[in-house]
Amino acid sequence: MKKRITEEEVRKLYEKYGTPDHVKAHCRAVADTGVKLADSLNKHGYNLDLDLIKGAGLAHDVARTGEEHWNVGADALEALGYCDEAKIIRVHMFYSPFNPVDKLNECDIVCLADRLVKEDKYVGLDERIEYILKKAPDKPEVVSSILRRKAETEKLLEDIAKAIGQSVDSLFKDKEN
C-alpha cells in the first residue's frame, strides 16, 4: 500500500502555510466531493484510490495565499514523500484534458471536484464557472480558455452520468441547503 497523506499531516501544512479557514473549508468540500464521486464510480466497476483523492483534495490549495500555490503545495508534499498527491496538486489549476470516462484516474476526480465546488460547497459546473468568469481578467483568451474547459467538463459529466446511472448533480442534492 502506498503512503498517503493524513488529515493530521494536512493540518500541519495548513499551519505552516497559514492557510485561511475559508480555504481549508474549500479543500474539505473538494475532498468530500471527490471521494463521493469516486465512491459512486467504484460501485460501478472503477478502482479509484479514495485515500489519494481525499488527501490531494484536502491539500490542493494549502499554499493558496502565495504565488504559484500549485507548485509550492506540490513541492511541500513531494518533500514529505507524497508524490502521488503532489502530482495532482501541481496540475490542478490548469488540468486539461480529462481522460476518457473509462480511463478516469484520481487526478481527473480531484480536478473535476475542484471545478464543481465554490468556496465550501458543491454548486455544480454552471455556478462555479460563472464565479470563475467574474474573477477572471477581462481578456478574450482567458475567457475562451475557461469556456473551452467548461465544455470539456460538461462532456465528462455526461459520460460519468452514463457510467453511474445518474447525474453528478443528483449525487449531491442531499448536500444542498
N, C-alpha and C positions, 0 to 999 in steps of 0.2 A: 504494500500500500504506500502510495506517495505521501510525502509530508504536505500537510495542508495547514494554512494559517488559521489560528483560532480567534474567537471573538476577543479574548483577553489580549492577544498579541495586536489585534487591530486597535483596541482601546489604547494600548501603549503608543502606537503610531499616531493616533488622534492627539494624544497629549504632546508628543514630540513635535508635531507639525501645527499644533494649535488649531485643529480642525473645529470650526464653529458648530454649534449644536444643530443649526438648520441643515448643514452639510452632512453631519452624522445621520440625521433623520432621513435625508435623501438617500444616503448609502444603504441604510436599513431597508428602505422601501424598494430600492433596486435589487438588493439581495433577496428579499422576500418575493418579489415579482418573478425574478429569475428562477428561484427554487420552485415556486408553484407551477410555473410554466414547464420547467424541465421535468418535474414530477408527473405532470399530465402526459408529456411526451413519453416518459419512461413507461407509463402504463399502457402505451400503445407501441411498444417494441423498441424504443430507444434505450440507450445505455449511457446516459449523461451523468457526470460526476457532480452530485448535488453539493458536496462539501467544497469543491473547487468553485462552483458558481456562487455559493454563499460567501466564501472568503473573498473572492475577487469583487463581488458586488459590494461587500462591506468596505473594502479598501480602495475602491476605484477612484474616489475623489479625496483621499486622505490628505493630499497636499494642495487642494484646490485654491487655497489663498495665495499661492505663489505662481511664478512664471512656469510655463510648461509643466503643469501639475501632473500630467500623464507620465512624463519621463521621470520626474522627481519621485513620484509614488512607485513607479516600476523599479527604479534603481534601489529604493529602500527595501522593497520586497525581495529583489534579487540578492541583495546583501545578506538578507536573513535566510536565504535558501529556498524561497518560494517562487521558483522560476515560472511555473505554470500560471500562477496568479499574476506575476509581473508581466508576462506576455500579453495577457488580456488588458491589463491596466494601460500598458504602453500604447495600445491601438484604439482604445475605447472612444476617443473623441472623433476619430476620422475613419472608423471601420467601414469598409465597403470593398467589394460587395459581400453580402451574406453568402454562405454556402447554400447549395440547393437543399430543400427541406429533408431529403433522405440522407444528407451528409452533415446535418447540423452538429455543431460542437459547442463546447462550453463558452467559447468566446462569442459565438453567434448569440447565445442566450443572454449573456450579461450585456452585450451591446444593444440587443433588442430591448431588454428590460429598461436600460437607461433611456431609450427613446420613447418609452411608454409611461414614464414616471415624471411628474412635475413636482418639484420640492419633495414633499414626503408622502405623496400618494399616487397610486395608479390613476392615470387620466385618459389613457389611450393615445393613439397616434395623432389625431387631428388637433386636440388641445395642446399636446406637447409641441408639435411643430409650430402652431400659432404662437406659442410662448417663445420659442427659439427665434422665430422670424422677428418678433418685436424687439428682441435683444440684439439681433444681428446688425452688423454695419449695413447701411443702405447702399450696397454695391451689387450690381446685377450679377456678377459672378458668384458672390456669396449666396444670394437668394436662389440662383439657379442650382447651385450645389445642394442646398438644403432641400429644394423641391425634388431634385433627382433622387436624393436619399429617401425622401418620403415615398416616392413612387416605388422604389425598390423594397422599402419596408412594407408597404401595402401588399405587394405581391407575396412577400414572405408570410405575412399574417394570413392571407387567403390560403396559402399552401399548408400552414400549420393547422388552420381550422379544418381543412380536409383530413389531415392526419389524425387529429384528436376528436373529430366529430362534433365540434362546437367552436364558436368564435372565441378568440383570445379574450376579447372584452367580456364575454359571458363568464369566463373563469373568475373574473374579479368583481362581478356585480355585487356580491355579498360584502365587498370592502367599501362600497360607496356609502356616502352619508355618515 
